[in-house]
Structures are given as C-alpha cells and as structure tokens.
C-alpha cells in the first residue's frame, strides 16, 4: 500500500453547511483553507414506514359507512384525497378509520404514516411536531441535522412526491393542525378523524359517522364480551344494555369489557347496575376507556355561553326541541338560541338532521345534567316549571273545554231516544261502574271504583265482555279527570281507540295525537305530548285491544309494554275482552281487573233515570220495572249495560217494551255482528261482520245437533266444523289461513262459541256453545235465515227435528218459527203444522215432551 495522500484542496465557501446524505457526511469548516473532508459513518437506523396501528379484532358492523368511505377514494382527480370522519365523542371514528386504513393499505403500499393528534398530557401536538417526526421517518438522516421548522412542509411534500402513501391522522383538533400534514401528490390518501367537521381543509370530503343500529350494537357487545345470547334469557337484557349505552360504540365496548372481565355477572346484572341514570356515566368506565372522559374533551373546548346553554338545555323536558323552545328555556331571543344551538351542533354535542329539530344523545344529556347540577344553573327547577306552564297550560285548557262538551264515543245512536248523549254532567243514564281484580292478581278491595284501582296500580288491564261498558268507562274516566272528579290526582287523561291502528301499526304517540285530533279537532304537537307524558300526571287509556285482528294484537301488546318503559311517569289502562290475547300485558306487569255486571239496584236506577229522561209517567215507569224483573232470564240479561241500553232501543223502535226474549236476542245479534261494529269502525278479522255472524250461527247449529246432546266438541272436531262452515259461507275465499285466524279469534274473545274450561281428563282443547237460550237462538237463525233452502219447509222441519232429538231445542224451535214468521208467515204456519204432525207420530217420550213444550209456547204467544 502506498503512502497516504491528502486529497487536493479546494477552496471552501464560507458560511455553508452540507446536508448529510446516505452514509457520508461532508463537513465544511467555516473560513478554513482546507478542502472538505468526507467521513464514512455507521448507517442510521431505518425508521418504519408501516405505522398503522393494529385494528380492533372485534370490529363489526358499519357496512354502509365502509362502502361510503371507499367510494370517496375512487376519484382520480388532481391532488390528494382527504377524508374527514367526524362525529360525536365515542361514536367509533378511530376504530372505523383504522379498519378502513388496513382495507386500503394494499393500494398505498409504499408509505403508511400514522399520528394521534389528540391531547397528550393535556396538550395536543402541533403540526410542526408531527411534521418533524414524519420527515425523520421518511429521511432518517435528519435526526442528526434537523430541518428548519420553516422548511419542514416543503421537505415533507418532497419526500412524498410521486409515492403511494396513506396517512392516518387520528383525533384532529382543528383544520390548522392538519393542513401542513397533507401531501401535494394525487397518489396519497389522507384519512382524518375529528369531533368537529374540518370543512376549512381544501378539498376535504366530509363523512359523518352516526350511532350504530341496534343489530350492530348487539353484535359489537357480543364480540367484545365474548358472550352469545340469542334465544337465551340474556337476550332482552342485552337489548336493554344497548339502550342504556345509547348505541354509542365506546359505551358498548366498555360494557362488553366489563362483562368479559366479570364472568360471574349476567347481562341482566350489568343492566341493573346501569339502571340509575345518576351513576350510569361513572359506571361506564374501564381502565383507559371512559365515556365521561371522552365527553370532557369536547366540553372543555366550549366558550362560557355555549357551555351554559349545553348544561341548561339538558334540563329541557323534551327529547327533541326547536330553537323557540330553547329560547323560552334559556330566556334569550330565538335567534340567539338558534346561534347557540348551531355552535353546539358544530361541537358535536347536540344533534340535528334538519336544522330545525335538535336533540341530545342520551349519555351526553346525562353528562350535561351532571354539570348543570354541579354549577347550580337551575337549583329550584324554575326553568322547567316556567316552560311547562308556557307549553302545556293552553293545550290542557282547550282539551278540557272540548272534552266536557263532547259526545260519548262508541254509544249507538239509538241508545237514547230524543237527543245525543254528552259527557258533560248531568248524564242521566250513567251508572258508575266498578272493577274487581281477577282471581289471584290482587289482595285489595273488590268492587272498587276506577280511582281506587288506578291509585293502586300504574298499569291496569280492564277486561269485559261485549256490552259491559268498557268504552263508556274509558270516556267517563277522561271526563272525571277533566272535571276534577278524580280528586285532582291526575292532570289529564286521553282515550285512544286501538282500532285506529288496524292495518297500519303507527307509533302509539302518533295514535294518541291522532285520536285527540279526530275526536276533538284539536292539534297536539309531538312536543306537547312528550311534555304531558314525561312531566305531567297523565293517564293514557288504550281502548279495544280485542278490536284489532288476532294478528295485530301481539304486536300491540309489545308496543304498549315498551310505551310504559319509555314513559315511566305516565299511567296506562288497557281495555279488552277477556281471553288469551291479553297474556302479554299480564306478563309485563298489568294488573287485570274485570268490569262488574250491573246489580239489580243498578238496573232499577238506570230504568228510573231512563223513564225520567223520556218523560214517562210514574205509573208506566213502575210497570216497566215490574215487567222487566218478572222474568229471571230478562233480569239476568239486563245486568249487561249495553243490553240494558238495547231495551231502550227496542222501545224506541217498536213503541213498547220487548215482550219476547227474541227481541232482545235480535238486538244482541245486531250488537255482535251488525251495524254497531261498522259504526265504530271495528274489524276483528278479514271477514265482514255479517259473514262472521253466519259462520257463528252455522257452528251453533252443529252444537245443538250433536248426538246425545253433548255440550262440547273436541278441538279437531270443532276445527273441521269451522272449515265446513267457511266453505259454505265463503266458497271462493276459503283457505286454511282464514280458518286458523278464526280459531284464534274465537279463542281470544267472548264469542258465543268459545273454548271450554279445561279438565284433568282432557287430552286436547274442547269448544262449547254459550249455555243460555242465546245459543239456541243462533242455531235457529241459521235454520231460518242462513239455510240455503230456508223457504222449503221440509228442509227446515228436518233440521229442527234433528236438533229436537239431540238436545230438546225447545227455545230454538220457537225462535225458528218466529224468525220465519217475520219473513214468510205462510212458511211459519206450515212449520207449526209439520211439528204437530211429528208429535202425532213420534214414539220417543223425550222428543214428544219437547214438541209439546214447543207447541204450547207457540200457542201461548201473542
């Protein structure tokens, strides 16, 4: 090796410093006379350019958002793609951004940079700090010779020029913090997450991230907790937990983590822990995950006026509200209230979808209320009291005045001759009704007025058969509350006919408002209704569960139960006919009570009041009472309020009281299957009322001709009889689905054909016909009116004799003759002659005895 030689010296330019490149460093010593010297050094450690954090392994859902964000990256226009995912604190922006970054990483495989721009030790990093790190990662030599702060943006863009790069900027605080971190090349994608939309960034594409759906929330909860509950007792508790977490992903992750850590807890246990809203936020914390802490960051960024509005408006007793509501509550002009609300929307602390209606997320409302109590913004509740007075008092006064002068709903027009009945006192015909708890449901007093039952139970189920006065009682409750005859315990009561929901399952809140509008021509806004349900003492009466079709009743019961959970302060009463269709309400805590039948004293009082109202002479009134109480059958019949009213209808129609039971049976049949159902708009099945009546009459006939007079039918036999009746009545539309629907209808309502009480020896359900002459009347109606060959006397005679031989059919045969006589008197005379002929030739003593009774009743009739 030869001697060492210095390289030829080259004049140096004073005041210059060379940049480090590769593994050599050129050093110029200022104002020296030596040429530059090159030193070879060890390589600087390479910085990672694959910086994406690991995505959550339990990421789930968000399919629509994933598709939407991917569509934003498909534009081939100039400049980089910048997507800002923004939304409420805890809504899952970071999880979605990381997930999306990994999905797109293959398209940006050269460089993948990541930075958390959120607060660290109380201060967010500056753009210069992040740039310094990114430049050092891209060019490790700058670690030894840093680039000047003013040169960082240019150096950063130069290093990324032409490279396929994905940059994930999480928890950005402002547009200024992000602007210098955006490259200039079109081959780069920048995904930013922020709480507020960073619209000031040039060319940014904004994507708002909203809450998870219930299904997505349940899936996330299951993935994090590593539990599965479909089909188990935990399923309903999981839904409750999702509701308590407000479908907020951060809260759901915390709940899932708690369930994962506390394996000895059931889902219901955690739901119980979170029930108390005052402590819910404190419980939704697990290690570094903290819902309240996440909200704190956004709250600290508010100015005092905005923070005050955020706190105070959380006390506003509306789930959604407008600027005018906020203005009244804050005592500021509406324009100022709208300005404050827009600022809170920008901060993602209040939500709006249309710029008119605003709302808090449930957990943010709890957070704001905590601060409201801490700062003492409204210690005496004056804001709430003043707001309630402004927004409910006028409505309540209007409703009260219209209700007190309204007609009884559901009262048949002919029930009171001379004029329409009005709710306003005095109503001469109203008899106070009483309720009795059904067996095993309540140990309180029997035969109690509605006030006593409502004071004992917040949820009451009132059961009563056809004509027992359910709708009348519902109207009377509303009247007595409005007239303060309930002792002032309630502020308002509304009757809501569930039949308005038939065929269109509207929300119950909408149904309440619609019923008030239809009956009283009074508009009730959503906000007014919510105030009444959440802040006032309100009673809601859902009338006529049985008036819905069988298919719709189960859904209605579920909705009513959820309504009670949603408005725990409101009291709820449901009216229905007895039967299995109310089992869902009983299971959800409704206390079942039956409407008492009229006592003999009630019947006398009603008839006396009716006589006075129609200006009947006292002597005639006494004769009226004597006449209707002379027959045990009639006396028992008139313990049903509507049948008692039907007596008045018969009197008005014929000019005299009914002298025959058949007149009352005709009215009852009309009540069940005639104009009253149509008058009230009731549709319990796909069949018209008259078609349903025909089928019931056919079934009644099948019961009265059973061999040996057996009173019941086995389930399979009754189903076959029903299918046969359907084929004869509706040959074109008959189907097994319709037969099954009618089976359910008969089993859940008090129709004359109904399930028989079960006995220990029964191997299958049994069916029966009512045990009073009305059942025979129905069979007679089939023979006389619904038989295809009714005009052929021999056909009618054979059917009557078949029933006589099986069950005696004394009352039914008499009814058949009289029903025929109303239509074709000659056919009725021929039938009597035919029955006399049968008496002369029969050798069966039982049949002979029955025929003698029939003919004697016919001869004795006027």
DAFENVEN-V711550 format. One record per residue. PSI is psi as a letter, one per 20 degrees, with the letter a starting at -180 (none if undefined). BURIAL is I if it has 16 or more other C-alpha atoms within 10 Angstrom, else O. Layout:
psi->(PSI | PSI)
burial->(BURIAL | BURIAL)
This chain:
psi->(p | r | q | p | p | q | q | p | q | p | p | q | o | q | j | q | p | q | q | p | q | c | j | q | p | p | p | o | p | p | k | r | j | q | q | q | p | p | p | p | r | q | q | p | p | p | q | p | j | m | j | p | r | p | q | p | h | k | p | r | b | k | g | h | h | g | g | g | g | h | h | i | i | i | p | k | r | q | r | q | p | o | p | o | o | q | a | q | p | j | i | k | g | g | g | g | g | g | g | h | g | h | h | i | h | h | i | m | i | g | p | o | q | q | p | o | j | r | p | o | k | i | p | q | q | r | h | h | g | g | g | g | g | g | h | h | h | h | n | h | h | i | h | h | n | q | q | q | h | i | i | g | g | g | g | g | h | g | h | i | p | j | q | o | p | p | p | o | o | q | l | q | h | r | h | h | h | h | g | i | j | p | r | i | q | i | j | q | p | p | p | p | q | q | h | q | p | m | i | i | p | p | j | q | o | p | o | p | o | a | r | q | r | g | g | h | g | h | g | g | g | g | g | g | i | l | q | p | i | p | j | r | i | i | g | h | h | h | h | g | g | g | g | h | i | k | k | o | g | g | h | h | h | g | g | g | h | g | h | h | h | m | h | i | p | r | h | h | g | h | h | h | h | j | g | o | h | h | j | g | h | h | h | m | p | o | c | i | p | o | g | g | h | h | h | h | g | h | h | h | i | q | r | g | g | g | h | g | g | g | g | g | i | i | i | p | l | p | h | q | r | r | h | h | g | h | g | g | h | i | l | r | q | h | g | h | g | h | g | h | g | h | h | h | g | h | j | k | i | q | q | q | i | j | j | g | p | q | q | q | q | g | h | h | g | g | g | h | h | g | h | g | h | g | i | l | h | m | h | j | k | h | g | g | g | g | g | g | g | g | i | h | g | g | g | h | g | g | g | g | h | h | g | i | j | r | q | p | q | i | p | p | h | j | h | o | q | g | r | q | p | q | h | p | q | p | o | h | i | p | p | p | q | q | q | p | q | r | p | j | h | q | j | a | q | r | l | q | r | h | g | h | g | h | h | h | p | h | p | p | o | p | p | q | a | p | j | i | k | g | h | g | g | g | g | h | g | g | g | h | g | h | j | k | i | j | j | j | h | q | h | q | p | p | p | o | o | i | h | i | i | p | i | n | m | q | q | h | g | h | h | g | g | g | h | g | g | g | h | j | l | p | p | o | r | g | g | g | g | h | g | h | h | h | h | r | n | p | p | p | o | o | p | l | h | i | i | q | q | h | h | i | g | g | h | h | g | g | h | g | g | h | g | h | h | h | m | i | h | q | q | p | p | p | p | r | q | q | a | i | i | j | h | h | g | g | h | j | j | p | o | p | q | q | p | q | q | p | r | h | h | g | g | g | g | g | h | g | h | h | g | g | h | j | k | q | q | h | h | h | g | h | h | g | g | g | g | i | j | h | p | h | g | g | g | h | h | j | i | o | g | h | h | g | h | h | g | h | g | g | g | h | h | i | j | r | q | p | i | q | h | h | g | h | h | g | h | g | g | h | g | h | j | c | h | h | g | h | h | i | k | p | n | i | r | i | q | q | g | h | g | h | g | g | g | g | g | g | h | g | h | h | g | i | j | p | p | j | k | p | i | r | q | q | g | h | g | g | h | g | h | g | h | g | h | g | h | h | g | m | h | h | j | q | r | h | g | h | g | h | g | h | g | h | g | h | i | j | r | l | r | h | p | r | q | q | p | q | r | h | i | p | i | r | q | q | q | r | q | q | l | r | i | h | g | h | g | g | g | h | h | g | g | h | h | i | p | h | l | h | i | o | h | h | g | g | g | h | h | g | h | g | h | g | h | g | j | g | k | g | h | g | g | g | h | g | g | h | h | h | h | h | g | n | h | h | h | g | g | h | h | g | g | h | h | h | g | h | h | h | i | q | i | o | h | g | g | g | g | g | h | g | g | g | h | g | h | h | h | i | q | none)
burial->(O | O | O | O | O | O | O | O | O | O | O | I | O | O | O | O | O | O | O | O | O | O | O | O | I | O | I | I | I | O | O | O | O | O | I | I | O | O | O | O | O | O | O | O | O | O | O | O | I | O | I | I | O | O | I | O | O | I | O | I | I | I | O | O | I | O | O | O | I | O | O | O | I | O | O | O | O | O | O | I | I | I | I | I | I | I | I | I | I | I | I | I | I | I | I | I | I | I | I | I | I | I | O | O | I | O | O | I | O | O | I | I | I | I | I | I | I | I | O | O | O | O | O | O | I | O | I | I | O | I | I | I | O | I | I | I | I | I | I | I | I | I | O | O | O | O | I | O | O | O | O | I | I | O | I | I | I | O | O | I | I | O | I | I | I | I | I | I | I | I | I | I | I | I | I | O | I | I | O | I | I | I | I | I | I | I | I | I | I | I | I | I | I | I | I | I | I | I | O | O | I | O | O | I | I | I | I | O | I | I | I | I | O | O | O | I | I | I | I | I | I | I | I | I | I | O | I | O | O | O | O | O | O | I | I | O | I | I | I | I | I | I | I | I | I | I | I | I | I | I | I | I | I | I | I | I | I | I | I | I | O | O | O | O | O | O | I | I | O | I | I | O | O | I | O | O | O | O | O | I | I | O | I | I | I | I | O | O | I | I | I | I | I | O | I | O | O | I | I | O | O | O | O | O | O | I | I | I | I | I | I | I | I | I | I | I | I | I | I | I | I | I | I | I | I | I | I | I | I | I | O | O | O | I | O | I | I | I | O | I | I | I | I | I | I | I | I | I | I | I | I | I | O | O | O | O | O | I | I | I | I | I | I | I | I | I | I | I | I | I | I | I | O | O | O | O | I | O | O | O | O | O | I | I | O | O | I | I | O | O | I | I | O | O | I | I | O | O | I | I | O | O | I | I | O | I | I | I | I | I | I | I | O | I | I | I | I | O | O | O | I | O | I | I | O | O | O | O | I | I | O | O | I | I | I | I | I | O | O | O | O | O | O | O | O | O | I | I | O | I | I | O | I | I | O | O | O | I | I | I | I | I | I | I | I | I | I | I | I | I | I | I | I | I | I | I | I | I | I | I | I | I | I | O | O | I | O | O | O | I | O | I | I | I | I | I | I | I | I | I | I | I | O | O | O | O | O | I | O | O | I | I | I | I | I | I | O | O | O | I | O | I | O | I | O | I | I | I | I | I | I | I | I | I | I | I | I | I | I | I | I | I | I | I | I | I | I | I | I | I | O | I | I | I | O | I | I | O | O | I | I | O | I | I | O | O | O | O | I | I | I | I | I | I | I | I | I | I | I | O | I | I | O | I | I | I | O | I | O | I | I | I | I | I | I | I | I | I | O | O | O | I | I | I | I | I | I | I | I | I | I | O | O | O | O | O | O | O | O | O | I | O | O | I | I | O | O | I | I | O | O | O | O | I | I | O | I | I | I | I | I | I | I | I | I | I | I | I | I | I | O | I | O | O | O | O | I | I | O | O | I | I | O | I | I | I | I | I | I | I | I | I | I | I | O | I | I | O | O | O | O | I | I | I | I | O | O | O | I | O | I | I | I | I | I | I | I | I | I | I | I | I | I | I | I | I | O | O | I | O | I | I | I | I | I | O | O | I | I | O | I | I | I | I | I | I | I | O | I | O | O | O | O | I | O | O | O | I | I | O | I | I | I | I | I | I | I | I | I | I | I | I | I | I | I | I | O | O | O | O | O | O | O | O | O | I | I | I | I | I | O | O | I | I | I | I | I | I | I | I | I | I | I | I | I | I | I | O | O | I | I | O | I | O | I | I | I | O | I | I | I | I | I | I | I | I | I | I | I | I | I | I | I | I | I | I | I | I | I | I | I | O | O | O | O | O | I | I | O | O | I | I | O | I | I | O | O | I | I | O | O | O | O | O | O | O | I | I | O | I | I | I | I | I | I | O | O | I | O | O | O | O)
